[in-house]
Amino acid sequence: MKLDPHIHSSYSGDARSTPKEIIERAKLIGLDIIALSDHNTVKGSKVAIELSKNLDDLLVVPSIEISSSEGHILGFGIESAIPRDLSPEETVERVHDEGGIAIIPHPFSSYRRGLFFNNKKTMEKTIKKKIRGVEVLNARCIIGYSNHESNKLADKHSLAKIGSSDSHFVEAVGNCYTEIEIDNEPSVHDVIQAIKSRKAKVRGKRTSNYLIAREVVNKKIRRIY
């Protein structure tokens, strides 16, 4: 089954896609499971879950991208917001307390607050808190240092390898995704267990420079206004 676990909606502030548009796009391109992992809010995730509750062919997993004091962490499978600017270790513990799993997105990406960029001490301390997965294929940095180092990290610590679009525009949804092994109709629990068991493979392509440039312009406009 095809999962895109890291999608941004208009609730993130730096994205334009509505939850409804994301769901429609996911269905159109054949995704089976998605997660709206907005910045420091679960509002978009809750809207998407409500919109999808009568759909038989798409599961929406609750999620959030949390800004810890040293970088971003996905709280995958949780329905409550976790305060930003906590330490990475405390953030991971809070995710566990909410019944979810912690996944590290773009861990070595300097320009988007990669948690482990040039910080091996933080890396080791956070991994000991039972990180379950790491993005090794992010559609916004598919070629280069971040994904290469993330693969090495996943191999060294036996972490699940995750592919994500990290999309901020609906056209980029599903550009990278994770294939997970689930035999029956999936539940949120099934998806979490598949990741914990490392029954995951990454697939996809890089998001175009055009879409990435649109996001940069969008951020500048939002800062101005």
PyMOL commands that set and color helices and strands:
alter all, ss='L'
color gray80, all
select helices_A, chain A and resi 10-12+19-29+43-52+88-97+110-112+120-127+145-157+170-172+188-196+209-224
alter helices_A, ss='H'
color red, helices_A
select strands_A, chain A and resi 2-7+33-36+59-60+65-68+71-76+101-104+133-138+160-164+176-180+200-204
alter strands_A, ss='S'
color yellow, strands_A
deselect
rebuild
show_as cartoon
